[in-house]
Amino acid sequence: MPKIGDIQLPDFPLLLAPMEDVSDPPFRALCKEQGADVVYTEFISSEGLIRDAAKSVMKLDIYEKERPVGIQIFGANLDSMLRSVEIVEASKPDIIDINFGCPVKKVVSKGAGAGILKDIDLMVSLTKAMVEHTKLPVTVKTRLGWDENSIKIVEVAERLQDVGCKSIAIHGRTRAQMYKGNADWKPIAAVKNNPRMHIPVFGNGDVDSPEAAMRMRDEYGLDGAMIGRASIGYPWFFREVKHYFKTGTHLAPPNMIERVEAARRHLQMSIDWKGEKLGVFETRRHYTNYFKGIPNFKEYRMKMVTSDESVDVFEAFEEVLEKFGDHQFVH
């Protein structure tokens, strides 16, 4: 059974990946209810935190029902990262996670996220300093390397472990690949199979079906799966994977009543947390998946993703329930 520091996890835990504008408290709550074992916040800029930027500080909100929860921060400046650790600690997370994997240009250009993959010594020294600066377990999320010519993830993971990192989640692509092509899990398995490794090694990237999660566990021998895009607008993915592990069969997908109820709750929680305008806007990206596979759905989807007033979106949910309530979903 894997452990992150003193946090005992179940056999092959499923982790909700930190995703910008996705992994907020409303969505984390829904994923937790559906079986996510560990959830992470959206990634938070260390510079934003020490400047007290409202958007960064708001992302520190965590709730008892989501534990164990990790707050993820990114940055490349040692002083800023250490100061942000102190701010993060005040929110009382269970884990502090460092983002060494975000491939987005505005992050990478500052040497943060996946940008740090060009300077492994800095990556290791930053991790070491943060481990020494907090009593909370420090974990890392990263990628295989900067590009295919610089994949040294076995060595990198071992060095991170040796300075006190308590688990590592590895996305099976390089920064150069962004999100294109297929994730390669073989180098992640090589990290796990390194006899010197004793911290949990979690796989990330293309875990898009219960079968994929099972392959990650059985063929690649990893300690758990970090789920990202497959969960957007589909928090039921976690329970479906767990059902498949237990029974070898596919759980029936959620029916229309469940989907509308989840979308309704998601929107309401978002409004409660970040206000009407932002709540309506930032929940839009989930609706396509909530209602995927329904024929002749375009006019309802358009209403959901273009309405600025929540009352119109809630009305659209009701119309969908009325019109498509009998629709049979299949995987």
Backbone as numpy.savetxt, mean C-alpha at the origin, in Angstrom:
# Nx Ny Nz CAx CAy CAz Cx Cy Cz
5.94 -18.11 11.51 5.09 -16.92 11.51 5.98 -15.66 11.51
5.82 -14.80 10.53 6.69 -13.61 10.49 6.38 -12.60 11.59
7.41 -11.87 11.98 7.27 -10.80 12.98 7.95 -9.55 12.46
7.34 -8.40 12.72 8.02 -7.13 12.47 8.32 -6.55 13.84
9.58 -6.63 14.25 9.91 -6.26 15.63 9.18 -7.21 16.56
8.34 -6.66 17.45 7.56 -7.50 18.37 6.15 -7.76 17.85
5.85 -7.29 16.65 4.49 -7.45 16.12 4.37 -8.81 15.44
3.57 -9.67 16.06 3.37 -11.01 15.51 2.34 -10.95 14.39
2.69 -11.49 13.24 1.77 -11.52 12.10 1.32 -12.95 11.82
0.20 -13.11 11.14 -0.22 -14.47 10.79 0.67 -15.05 9.71
0.49 -16.32 9.44 1.24 -16.97 8.38 0.90 -16.31 7.04
1.89 -15.93 6.27 1.74 -15.24 5.00 0.74 -14.09 5.07
1.10 -13.03 5.79 0.20 -11.88 5.90 0.02 -11.13 4.58
-1.12 -10.47 4.47 -1.40 -9.61 3.32 -1.32 -8.17 3.79
-0.49 -7.38 3.12 -0.26 -6.00 3.54 -0.84 -5.05 2.49
-1.53 -4.01 2.94 -2.01 -2.98 2.02 -0.86 -2.02 1.74
-0.49 -1.90 0.47 0.64 -1.05 0.09 0.32 0.42 0.34
1.35 1.20 0.64 1.16 2.65 0.73 0.98 3.20 -0.69
-0.15 3.86 -0.95 -0.40 4.41 -2.29 -0.88 5.85 -2.16
-0.23 6.73 -2.88 -0.55 8.16 -2.85 -2.02 8.38 -3.21
-2.72 9.15 -2.39 -4.13 9.48 -2.60 -5.05 8.26 -2.64
-4.57 7.12 -2.17 -5.41 5.91 -2.12 -5.47 5.36 -0.70
-4.30 5.14 -0.09 -4.24 4.47 1.22 -4.54 5.44 2.37
-5.69 6.09 2.29 -6.07 7.02 3.35 -6.92 6.29 4.39
-7.23 6.92 5.52 -7.95 6.19 6.58 -9.26 5.53 6.13
-10.11 6.18 5.30 -11.34 5.49 4.89 -11.06 4.19 4.13
-10.13 4.25 3.19 -9.84 3.05 2.40 -9.14 1.99 3.25
-8.23 2.43 4.12 -7.56 1.46 5.00 -8.57 0.73 5.88
-9.58 1.48 6.36 -10.61 0.86 7.22 -11.34 -0.24 6.46
-11.69 0.03 5.20 -12.41 -0.97 4.40 -11.54 -2.20 4.14
-10.26 -1.97 3.85 -9.35 -3.10 3.59 -9.13 -3.92 4.85
-9.02 -3.24 5.96 -8.82 -3.93 7.25 -10.02 -4.85 7.52
-11.22 -4.34 7.31 -12.43 -5.15 7.53 -12.44 -6.39 6.64
-11.83 -6.28 5.48 -11.85 -7.39 4.52 -10.62 -8.30 4.63
-9.80 -8.08 5.67 -8.74 -9.06 5.92 -7.31 -8.60 5.75
-7.07 -7.32 5.44 -5.68 -6.84 5.37 -5.05 -6.97 6.75
-3.86 -7.55 6.82 -3.21 -7.81 8.12 -2.40 -6.63 8.63
-1.79 -5.89 7.70 -1.04 -4.68 8.05 -1.40 -3.63 7.00
-1.63 -2.40 7.43 -1.91 -1.33 6.46 -0.89 -0.22 6.63
-0.61 0.46 5.55 0.34 1.57 5.56 -0.35 2.84 5.08
0.10 3.97 5.60 -0.42 5.27 5.15 0.10 5.56 3.75
-0.48 6.58 3.13 0.13 7.14 1.93 1.54 7.60 2.31
2.42 7.69 1.31 3.76 8.14 1.70 3.74 9.63 2.01
4.52 10.00 3.00 4.49 11.36 3.54 5.88 11.98 3.40
5.92 13.20 2.87 7.19 13.89 2.68 7.78 14.34 4.02
9.01 13.96 4.27 9.67 14.40 5.52 9.81 15.92 5.52
10.09 16.49 4.34 10.21 17.95 4.26 8.86 18.61 4.57
7.80 18.01 4.04 6.45 18.53 4.30 6.11 18.49 5.78
6.52 17.41 6.44 6.22 17.27 7.87 6.92 18.34 8.69
8.21 18.55 8.41 8.92 19.50 9.27 8.53 20.95 8.95
7.96 21.16 7.74 7.43 22.50 7.42 6.00 22.65 7.93
5.45 21.55 8.47 4.08 21.57 8.98 3.08 21.77 7.84
3.41 21.26 6.65 2.50 21.39 5.50 1.22 20.61 5.81
0.08 21.26 5.60 -1.21 20.69 6.03 -1.45 19.31 5.43
-1.15 19.15 4.13 -1.44 17.87 3.48 -0.61 16.74 4.09
0.67 17.02 4.38 1.54 16.00 4.97 1.07 15.65 6.39
0.75 16.66 7.17 0.36 16.44 8.56 -0.95 15.65 8.65
-1.87 15.96 7.73 -3.16 15.26 7.73 -2.98 13.75 7.52
-1.97 13.40 6.74 -1.74 11.98 6.45 -1.28 11.19 7.68
-0.96 11.90 8.76 -0.53 11.21 9.98 -1.72 10.62 10.76
-2.94 10.97 10.37 -4.11 10.47 11.10 -4.19 8.95 11.01
-4.17 8.31 12.16 -4.39 6.86 12.18 -5.39 6.53 13.29
-6.03 5.37 13.18 -7.11 5.02 14.10 -6.86 3.64 14.71
-7.34 3.46 15.91 -7.09 2.21 16.64 -7.48 0.97 15.84
-8.61 1.07 15.13 -9.13 -0.13 14.44 -8.24 -0.60 13.29
-7.27 0.25 12.89 -6.44 -0.19 11.77 -5.14 -0.86 12.18
-4.87 -0.97 13.44 -3.58 -1.54 13.86 -3.45 -3.02 13.48
-2.21 -3.49 13.21 -0.99 -2.69 13.15 -0.94 -1.83 11.88
-0.51 -0.58 12.08 -0.45 0.37 10.97 0.94 0.99 10.91
1.43 1.13 9.68 2.74 1.75 9.49 2.57 3.11 8.84
3.33 4.09 9.31 3.38 5.40 8.65 4.61 5.41 7.76
4.42 5.72 6.48 5.54 5.70 5.55 6.02 7.11 5.24
7.31 7.32 5.35 7.88 8.63 5.03 8.95 8.49 3.94
9.16 9.60 3.22 10.24 9.59 2.23 11.03 10.88 2.33
12.26 10.80 1.88 13.14 11.97 1.90 14.57 11.49 1.68
15.48 12.44 1.47 16.88 12.06 1.25 17.82 12.86 2.13
17.24 13.76 2.94 18.07 14.58 3.81 18.02 14.01 5.23
19.18 13.65 5.76 19.23 12.96 7.05 18.56 13.77 8.16
18.89 15.03 8.25 18.33 15.87 9.32 16.80 15.92 9.24
16.28 16.12 8.03 14.82 16.18 7.85 14.16 14.86 8.20
14.81 13.76 7.79 14.24 12.43 8.07 14.20 12.18 9.59
15.25 12.55 10.29 15.28 12.31 11.74 14.25 13.20 12.46
14.14 14.45 12.01 13.14 15.32 12.63 11.72 14.81 12.35
11.51 14.27 11.16 10.18 13.77 10.82 9.84 12.51 11.63
10.85 11.73 11.99 10.61 10.55 12.84 9.97 10.98 14.16
10.48 12.06 14.71 9.93 12.53 16.00 8.47 12.98 15.85
8.16 13.61 14.72 6.78 14.04 14.47 5.88 12.81 14.28
6.38 11.85 13.53 5.62 10.62 13.26 5.35 9.86 14.56
6.33 9.79 15.42 6.17 9.05 16.69 4.99 9.57 17.50
4.73 10.87 17.41 3.64 11.47 18.18 2.27 10.92 17.76
2.19 10.38 16.53 0.93 9.78 16.05 0.77 8.33 16.54
1.82 7.81 17.18 1.81 6.46 17.75 1.48 5.34 16.74
2.21 5.31 15.62 2.03 4.17 14.72 2.70 2.94 15.32
2.49 1.78 14.70 3.16 0.56 15.15 4.50 0.39 14.44
4.60 1.00 13.25 5.76 0.81 12.38 6.08 2.14 11.69
7.38 2.41 11.50 7.78 3.51 10.61 8.41 2.87 9.37
7.84 3.18 8.22 8.34 2.59 6.97 9.02 3.68 6.15
10.14 3.33 5.52 10.85 4.29 4.68 10.60 3.93 3.21
10.21 4.92 2.43 9.98 4.69 1.01 11.28 4.91 0.24
11.84 3.80 -0.23 13.01 3.85 -1.11 12.61 3.30 -2.48
11.34 3.44 -2.84 10.89 2.80 -4.08 10.04 3.63 -5.00
9.50 4.77 -4.54 8.60 5.55 -5.39 9.34 6.01 -6.64
8.79 5.68 -7.84 9.52 6.01 -9.07 9.15 7.36 -9.67
8.24 8.10 -9.03 7.73 9.35 -9.61 8.84 10.40 -9.69
8.87 11.10 -10.83 9.99 12.01 -11.12 10.19 13.09 -10.04
9.10 13.69 -9.56 9.25 14.80 -8.61 9.86 14.34 -7.28
9.72 13.04 -6.98 10.32 12.47 -5.77 11.77 12.07 -6.05
11.94 11.36 -7.17 13.26 10.84 -7.55 14.26 11.97 -7.80
13.77 13.08 -8.39 14.68 14.18 -8.72 15.31 14.81 -7.48
14.68 14.59 -6.33 15.26 15.11 -5.08 16.14 14.05 -4.39
16.34 12.94 -5.09 17.17 11.87 -4.52 16.43 11.01 -3.53
15.10 11.18 -3.44 14.30 10.39 -2.50 13.59 9.26 -3.25
12.78 8.47 -2.51 12.09 7.35 -3.15 13.09 6.46 -3.85
12.76 6.06 -5.09 13.66 5.19 -5.84 14.94 5.90 -6.25
14.96 7.24 -6.13 16.18 7.99 -6.47 17.37 7.56 -5.64
17.10 7.10 -4.44 18.19 6.72 -3.53 18.85 5.41 -3.96
18.20 4.69 -4.89 18.79 3.44 -5.39 20.10 3.71 -6.15
20.34 4.96 -6.47 21.62 5.32 -7.11 22.73 5.49 -6.07
22.35 5.52 -4.81 23.34 5.76 -3.74 23.03 4.82 -2.56
23.44 3.57 -2.73 23.10 2.54 -1.73 23.70 2.87 -0.36
24.90 3.45 -0.35 25.52 3.80 0.94 24.64 4.79 1.71
24.08 5.77 0.99 23.19 6.73 1.64 21.93 6.03 2.14
21.40 5.14 1.34 20.20 4.38 1.72 20.43 3.64 3.04
21.59 3.01 3.14 21.92 2.23 4.35 22.16 3.16 5.54
22.89 4.26 5.31 23.19 5.14 6.45 21.94 5.86 6.95
21.04 6.24 6.04 19.77 6.85 6.46 18.96 5.88 7.31
18.88 4.64 6.84 18.12 3.61 7.58 18.72 3.41 8.97
20.04 3.31 9.01 20.73 3.10 10.30 20.42 4.23 11.27
20.52 5.47 10.77 20.29 6.63 11.64 18.85 6.64 12.15
17.91 6.27 11.31 16.51 6.26 11.72 16.22 5.16 12.74
16.82 4.01 12.51 16.66 2.90 13.48 17.17 3.33 14.85
18.29 4.05 14.86 18.89 4.47 16.13 18.12 5.62 16.78
17.24 6.25 16.01 16.54 7.46 16.48 15.15 7.15 17.05
14.72 5.88 16.94 13.37 5.55 17.39 13.33 4.17 18.03
12.35 3.97 18.91 12.16 2.63 19.48 11.18 1.82 18.63
10.50 2.46 17.70 9.56 1.76 16.84 10.31 0.93 15.80
9.72 -0.19 15.36 10.38 -0.94 14.29 10.40 -0.13 12.99
11.56 -0.10 12.35 11.72 0.60 11.08 11.76 -0.44 9.97
10.93 -0.25 8.94 10.90 -1.17 7.81 11.16 -0.37 6.53
11.41 -1.10 5.44 11.75 -0.45 4.18 10.91 -1.03 3.05
10.47 -0.13 2.14 9.88 -0.58 0.88 10.75 -0.05 -0.24
11.12 -0.94 -1.16 12.04 -0.53 -2.22 11.75 -1.30 -3.50
12.60 -1.08 -4.49 12.51 -1.79 -5.77 13.77 -2.62 -6.00
13.79 -3.35 -7.11 14.93 -4.24 -7.36 16.23 -3.46 -7.54
16.13 -2.27 -8.09 17.32 -1.46 -8.35 16.93 -0.28 -9.22
17.92 0.52 -9.59 17.64 1.69 -10.43 17.26 1.24 -11.85
18.06 0.33 -12.42 17.73 -0.24 -13.73 18.26 -1.67 -13.74
18.07 -2.35 -14.87 18.42 -3.78 -14.87 19.92 -4.03 -14.74
20.73 -3.00 -14.98 22.18 -3.16 -14.84 22.69 -2.91 -13.43
21.77 -2.51 -12.53 22.24 -2.17 -11.18 21.42 -2.90 -10.09
20.99 -4.12 -10.43 20.20 -4.88 -9.45 21.15 -5.56 -8.46
21.17 -5.02 -7.23 22.01 -5.62 -6.18 21.15 -5.84 -4.94
19.91 -6.23 -5.16 18.93 -6.24 -4.07 19.28 -7.23 -2.96
19.96 -8.33 -3.31 20.34 -9.31 -2.26 21.31 -8.65 -1.27
22.30 -7.99 -1.82 23.29 -7.30 -0.97 22.64 -6.12 -0.22
21.80 -5.36 -0.94 21.16 -4.19 -0.33 20.28 -4.61 0.85
19.48 -5.64 0.65 18.58 -6.10 1.71 19.36 -6.58 2.94
20.45 -7.27 2.68 21.26 -7.77 3.80 21.87 -6.59 4.57
22.33 -5.59 3.86 22.91 -4.42 4.53 21.84 -3.66 5.35
20.65 -3.56 4.80 19.57 -2.88 5.53 19.21 -3.66 6.79
19.16 -4.97 6.66 18.89 -5.81 7.83 19.98 -5.62 8.89
21.22 -5.55 8.43 22.34 -5.47 9.37 22.37 -4.16 10.15
21.71 -3.10 9.62 21.66 -1.84 10.38 20.35 -1.71 11.17
19.55 -2.80 11.19 18.40 -2.79 12.08 17.03 -2.73 11.44
16.96 -2.75 10.10 15.66 -2.78 9.43 14.92 -4.07 9.82
13.63 -3.97 10.15 12.90 -5.11 10.71 12.09 -5.92 9.70
11.89 -5.38 8.49 11.32 -6.15 7.38 11.56 -5.35 6.12
11.47 -6.05 4.99 11.66 -5.35 3.72 10.58 -5.80 2.74
9.93 -4.84 2.09 8.97 -5.14 1.02 9.61 -4.70 -0.29
9.64 -5.60 -1.25 10.35 -5.34 -2.50 9.39 -5.42 -3.68
9.32 -4.33 -4.44 8.53 -4.32 -5.67 9.40 -4.91 -6.78
8.84 -5.89 -7.51 9.63 -6.64 -8.47 9.90 -5.95 -9.79
10.09 -4.62 -9.75 10.49 -3.87 -10.94 11.61 -2.92 -10.57
12.36 -2.47 -11.56 13.36 -1.43 -11.33 12.68 -0.07 -11.45
13.41 0.97 -11.07 12.85 2.32 -11.24 12.65 2.60 -12.72
13.58 2.14 -13.56 13.50 2.42 -15.00 12.20 1.85 -15.60
11.72 0.74 -15.05 10.49 0.13 -15.56 9.23 0.88 -15.14
9.33 1.72 -14.11 8.13 2.36 -13.54 7.12 1.25 -13.21
5.95 1.25 -13.90 4.96 0.19 -13.65 4.73 -0.64 -14.91
5.68 -0.56 -15.85 5.52 -1.28 -17.12 6.09 -2.69 -17.02
5.75 -3.50 -18.03 6.27 -4.86 -18.07 5.76 -5.68 -16.90
6.36 -6.82 -16.69 5.95 -7.69 -15.59 6.90 -7.56 -14.42
6.35 -7.70 -13.23 7.20 -7.74 -12.03 7.97 -9.05 -12.03
9.23 -8.98 -11.65 10.09 -10.17 -11.57 10.28 -10.52 -10.10
9.71 -11.64 -9.70 9.79 -12.02 -8.28 11.04 -12.85 -7.96
11.77 -13.28 -9.00 12.94 -14.14 -8.75 14.00 -13.46 -7.89
14.34 -12.19 -8.17 15.32 -11.53 -7.30 14.82 -11.37 -5.85
13.49 -11.25 -5.68 12.94 -11.14 -4.31 13.12 -12.48 -3.60
12.88 -13.57 -4.34 13.11 -14.91 -3.76 14.57 -15.10 -3.40
15.47 -14.53 -4.22 16.91 -14.63 -3.93 17.24 -13.93 -2.62
16.56 -12.82 -2.34 16.75 -12.14 -1.05 16.31 -13.06 0.08
15.12 -13.65 -0.09 14.57 -14.53 0.96 15.47 -15.75 1.17
16.05 -16.26 0.08 16.85 -17.48 0.17 18.29 -17.24 0.61
18.65 -15.99 0.77 19.98 -15.68 1.30 20.04 -16.20 2.73
20.93 -17.16 3.03 20.94 -17.77 4.37 21.19 -16.77 5.50
21.71 -15.58 5.16 21.97 -14.59 6.21 20.73 -13.77 6.56
19.70 -13.86 5.74 18.50 -13.06 5.99 17.61 -13.72 7.05
17.18 -12.92 8.02 16.26 -13.49 9.03 15.06 -12.59 9.28
14.99 -11.42 8.58 13.80 -10.57 8.73 12.80 -10.96 7.63
11.51 -10.64 7.83 10.53 -10.98 6.80 10.79 -10.25 5.48
10.59 -10.98 4.39 10.75 -10.44 3.04 9.38 -10.52 2.36
8.80 -9.36 2.06 7.47 -9.30 1.46 7.59 -8.95 -0.02
6.78 -9.62 -0.84 6.79 -9.36 -2.28 5.70 -8.38 -2.67
5.98 -7.57 -3.69 5.03 -6.56 -4.16 5.15 -6.46 -5.68
4.02 -6.21 -6.32 4.03 -6.06 -7.78 3.33 -7.21 -8.45
2.22 -6.92 -9.15 1.46 -7.91 -9.92 0.80 -9.01 -9.07
0.55 -8.73 -7.81 -0.24 -9.69 -7.02 -1.70 -9.32 -7.30
-2.20 -9.84 -8.43 -3.50 -9.38 -8.92 -4.57 -10.47 -8.93
-4.26 -11.60 -8.30 -5.25 -12.69 -8.21 -4.87 -13.56 -7.02
-5.83 -14.33 -6.48 -5.49 -15.26 -5.40 -4.40 -16.24 -5.84
-4.45 -16.65 -7.12 -3.43 -17.60 -7.62 -2.04 -16.97 -7.57
-1.96 -15.68 -7.92 -0.65 -15.00 -7.90 -0.12 -14.95 -6.47
-1.00 -14.65 -5.51 -0.57 -14.62 -4.11 -0.07 -15.99 -3.67
-0.77 -17.03 -4.12 -0.36 -18.39 -3.74 1.00 -18.74 -4.35
1.22 -18.31 -5.60 2.54 -18.57 -6.22 3.64 -17.85 -5.45
3.36 -16.64 -5.04 4.35 -15.87 -4.27 4.70 -16.62 -2.99
3.72 -17.24 -2.40 3.95 -17.99 -1.15 4.63 -19.33 -1.42
4.07 -20.12 -2.35 4.50 -21.51 -2.49 5.68 -21.69 -3.43
5.71 -20.95 -4.53 6.81 -21.12 -5.49 8.02 -20.25 -5.14
7.74 -19.06 -4.61 8.85 -18.12 -4.36 9.23 -18.08 -2.89
8.41 -18.66 -2.01 8.77 -18.80 -0.61 8.83 -17.51 0.18
8.12 -16.48 -0.28 8.19 -15.20 0.42 7.34 -15.22 1.69
7.54 -14.22 2.53 6.88 -14.22 3.86 5.50 -13.60 3.85
5.16 -12.88 2.78 3.86 -12.24 2.71 3.77 -11.46 1.42
2.57 -10.97 1.11 2.36 -10.22 -0.12 1.87 -8.82 0.22
2.46 -7.83 -0.44 1.99 -6.46 -0.31 1.11 -6.16 -1.53
-0.13 -5.79 -1.27 -1.12 -5.62 -2.33 -1.31 -4.14 -2.61
-1.19 -3.76 -3.87 -1.39 -2.36 -4.25 -2.59 -2.21 -5.16
-2.31 -2.15 -6.47 -3.35 -1.77 -7.43 -4.57 -2.71 -7.44
-4.37 -3.99 -7.13 -5.50 -4.93 -7.16 -6.58 -4.59 -6.13
-6.21 -3.79 -5.12 -7.18 -3.47 -4.06 -7.92 -2.16 -4.31
-7.45 -1.35 -5.27 -8.09 -0.05 -5.48 -9.54 -0.26 -5.92
-10.48 0.29 -5.16 -11.89 0.09 -5.48 -12.34 -1.34 -5.31
-11.50 -2.17 -4.66 -11.86 -3.58 -4.49 -11.23 -4.12 -3.19
-11.69 -3.60 -2.04 -11.10 -4.06 -0.76 -11.34 -5.54 -0.49
-12.27 -6.14 -1.24 -12.59 -7.56 -1.03 -11.46 -8.48 -1.50
-10.48 -7.92 -2.19 -9.37 -8.75 -2.68 -8.72 -9.52 -1.53
-8.60 -8.87 -0.38 -7.92 -9.51 0.76 -8.68 -10.77 1.23
-9.99 -10.63 1.36 -10.76 -11.79 1.84 -10.78 -12.89 0.78
-10.74 -12.50 -0.50 -10.76 -13.51 -1.56 -9.47 -14.33 -1.57
-8.34 -13.67 -1.34 -7.06 -14.39 -1.27 -7.07 -15.35 -0.08
-7.54 -14.85 1.06 -7.54 -15.71 2.26 -8.47 -16.91 2.09
-9.61 -16.69 1.46 -10.54 -17.79 1.20 -9.89 -18.83 0.28
-9.19 -18.35 -0.72 -8.53 -19.25 -1.68 -7.44 -20.06 -0.98
-6.67 -19.41 -0.12 -5.64 -20.13 0.64 -6.26 -21.25 1.48
-7.39 -20.93 2.06 -8.02 -21.87 2.99 -8.71 -23.03 2.28
-9.34 -22.73 1.14 -10.22 -23.73 0.52 -9.78 -24.18 -0.87
-8.91 -23.39 -1.53 -8.54 -23.71 -2.90 -9.63 -23.35 -3.90
-10.68 -22.69 -3.42 -11.77 -22.28 -4.32 -11.93 -20.77 -4.28
-12.56 -20.25 -5.33 -12.78 -18.81 -5.40 -14.05 -18.43 -4.65
-13.92 -17.41 -3.83 -15.09 -16.86 -3.15 -15.92 -16.10 -4.19
-17.23 -16.19 -4.08 -18.08 -15.45 -5.00 -17.80 -13.95 -4.82
-17.74 -13.20 -5.92 -17.49 -11.77 -5.78 -18.63 -11.07 -5.06
-18.37 -9.92 -4.48 -19.43 -9.20 -3.77 -20.58 -8.85 -4.71
-21.80 -8.90 -4.18 -22.96 -8.57 -5.01 -23.16 -7.05 -5.05
-24.17 -6.64 -5.77 -24.37 -5.20 -5.97 -24.67 -4.46 -4.66
-25.41 -5.11 -3.78 -25.74 -4.45 -2.50 -24.46 -4.17 -1.72
-23.57 -5.17 -1.66 -22.29 -4.99 -0.95 -21.45 -3.88 -1.58
-21.44 -3.84 -2.91 -20.62 -2.85 -3.61 -21.12 -1.43 -3.36
-22.43 -1.28 -3.48 -23.00 0.05 -3.27 -22.79 0.50 -1.82
-22.97 -0.45 -0.90 -22.80 -0.12 0.52 -21.35 0.30 0.80
-20.39 -0.43 0.22 -18.97 -0.08 0.42 -18.65 1.28 -0.20
-19.15 1.52 -1.41 -18.89 2.80 -2.07 -19.51 3.95 -1.27
-20.70 3.70 -0.75 -21.40 4.73 0.03 -20.62 5.05 1.31
-20.21 4.00 2.01 -19.44 4.19 3.25 -18.10 4.86 2.97
-17.47 4.44 1.89 -16.17 4.99 1.51 -16.29 6.50 1.30
-17.30 6.89 0.52 -17.49 8.31 0.25 -17.83 9.08 1.53
-18.71 8.52 2.35 -19.09 9.23 3.58 -17.91 9.39 4.53
-17.11 8.32 4.67 -15.92 8.41 5.55 -14.93 9.43 5.00
-14.81 9.47 3.67 -13.88 10.44 3.06 -14.32 11.87 3.32
-15.62 12.10 3.19 -16.15 13.45 3.45 -15.95 13.82 4.92
-16.23 12.85 5.80 -16.06 13.10 7.24 -14.61 13.44 7.57
-13.69 12.80 6.84 -12.26 12.96 7.16 -11.65 14.19 6.50
-11.96 14.41 5.22 -11.26 15.51 4.54 -12.18 16.56 3.94
-13.45 16.53 4.31 -14.36 17.56 3.82 -15.02 17.19 2.51
-16.10 17.88 2.21 -16.93 17.56 1.03 -16.13 17.56 -0.27
-15.44 18.67 -0.55 -14.81 18.84 -1.86 -13.76 17.76 -2.14
-12.81 17.64 -1.21 -11.73 16.67 -1.37 -12.24 15.24 -1.25
-13.20 15.04 -0.34 -13.78 13.71 -0.15 -14.41 13.19 -1.42
-15.17 14.05 -2.09 -15.81 13.67 -3.36 -14.75 13.41 -4.43
-13.79 14.31 -4.52 -12.78 14.22 -5.59 -11.89 12.98 -5.44
-11.41 12.74 -4.23 -10.40 11.68 -4.08 -10.98 10.27 -4.00
-12.30 10.16 -3.91 -12.90 8.82 -3.91 -13.21 8.36 -5.33
-13.16 9.28 -6.28 -13.55 8.96 -7.66 -12.77 7.79 -8.27
-11.47 7.74 -7.96 -10.63 6.72 -8.62 -11.06 5.29 -8.29
-11.88 5.14 -7.25 -12.28 3.80 -6.83 -13.52 3.27 -7.55
-14.34 4.15 -8.12 -15.65 3.72 -8.61 -15.59 2.76 -9.78
-14.59 2.95 -10.67 -14.49 2.05 -11.82 -14.40 0.60 -11.37
-13.58 0.35 -10.34 -13.43 -1.03 -9.87 -14.59 -1.49 -9.00
-15.17 -0.58 -8.22 -16.34 -0.97 -7.44 -17.41 -1.56 -8.34
-17.55 -0.97 -9.54 -18.67 -1.36 -10.42 -18.18 -1.91 -11.76
-17.06 -2.61 -11.72 -16.46 -3.15 -12.94 -17.31 -4.28 -13.52
-17.38 -4.32 -14.83 -18.03 -5.47 -15.48 -19.53 -5.35 -15.66
-20.09 -4.18 -15.38 -21.54 -4.00 -15.57 -21.76 -3.40 -16.95
-22.56 -4.07 -17.81 -22.78 -3.52 -19.15 -23.62 -2.24 -19.10
-23.39 -1.37 -20.07 -24.17 -0.12 -20.20 -24.14 0.73 -18.93
-22.96 0.84 -18.36 -22.84 1.52 -17.06 -22.31 2.93 -17.19
-21.90 3.30 -18.41 -21.12 4.53 -18.59 -21.79 5.78 -18.00
-23.09 5.94 -18.25 -23.73 7.20 -17.79 -23.69 7.32 -16.26
-23.78 6.18 -15.57 -23.74 6.21 -14.10 -22.33 6.48 -13.60
-21.36 5.84 -14.28 -19.97 6.09 -13.89 -19.61 7.56 -14.10
-20.04 8.10 -15.24 -19.75 9.51 -15.53 -20.33 10.42 -14.45
-21.52 10.08 -14.00 -22.14 10.90 -12.95 -21.31 10.84 -11.67
-20.83 9.62 -11.35 -20.03 9.45 -10.13 -18.71 10.21 -10.20
-18.09 10.20 -11.37 -16.73 10.77 -11.44 -16.71 12.23 -11.90
-17.86 12.79 -12.25 -17.86 14.21 -12.65 -18.66 15.09 -11.70
-19.50 14.48 -10.85 -20.29 15.31 -9.92 -19.40 15.89 -8.83
-19.59 17.17 -8.54 -18.83 17.81 -7.47 -19.58 17.79 -6.15
-20.85 17.45 -6.20 -21.67 17.43 -4.98 -21.90 15.99 -4.55
-21.65 15.69 -3.29 -21.81 14.31 -2.82 -23.25 13.83 -2.95
-24.20 14.75 -2.82 -25.61 14.35 -2.91 -25.89 13.70 -4.27
-25.24 14.19 -5.34 -25.43 13.61 -6.67 -24.80 12.22 -6.77
-23.65 12.05 -6.12 -22.97 10.75 -6.16 -23.78 9.72 -5.38
-24.26 10.11 -4.20 -25.10 9.19 -3.42 -26.36 8.81 -4.21
-26.89 9.77 -4.93 -28.07 9.51 -5.76 -27.74 8.50 -6.86
-26.56 8.66 -7.44 -26.13 7.71 -8.49 -26.03 6.29 -7.93
-25.52 6.17 -6.70 -25.45 4.84 -6.07 -26.85 4.21 -5.98
-27.81 5.00 -5.56 -29.19 4.50 -5.43 -29.75 4.06 -6.79
-29.48 4.87 -7.81 -29.96 4.53 -9.16 -29.34 3.21 -9.63
-28.06 3.04 -9.34 -27.35 1.82 -9.74 -27.98 0.60 -9.05
-28.26 0.75 -7.78 -28.87 -0.35 -7.02 -30.22 -0.73 -7.62
-30.98 0.30 -7.98 -32.31 0.07 -8.55 -32.23 -0.61 -9.91
-31.35 -0.10 -10.74 -31.30 -0.57 -12.13 -30.53 -1.88 -12.29
-29.44 -2.02 -11.53 -28.55 -3.18 -11.74 -28.50 -4.12 -10.54
-29.47 -3.98 -9.64 -29.43 -4.76 -8.40 -29.32 -6.26 -8.59
-29.81 -6.75 -9.74 -29.80 -8.21 -9.98 -28.57 -8.66 -10.77
-27.68 -7.72 -11.09 -26.53 -8.11 -11.92 -25.68 -9.16 -11.21
-25.32 -10.20 -11.97 -24.49 -11.28 -11.43 -23.02 -11.01 -11.76
-22.22 -10.84 -10.74 -20.79 -10.60 -10.98 -20.04 -11.93 -11.05
-19.09 -12.01 -11.96 -18.23 -13.20 -12.02 -16.79 -12.73 -12.07
-15.89 -13.61 -11.63 -14.47 -13.25 -11.68 -13.95 -13.41 -13.10
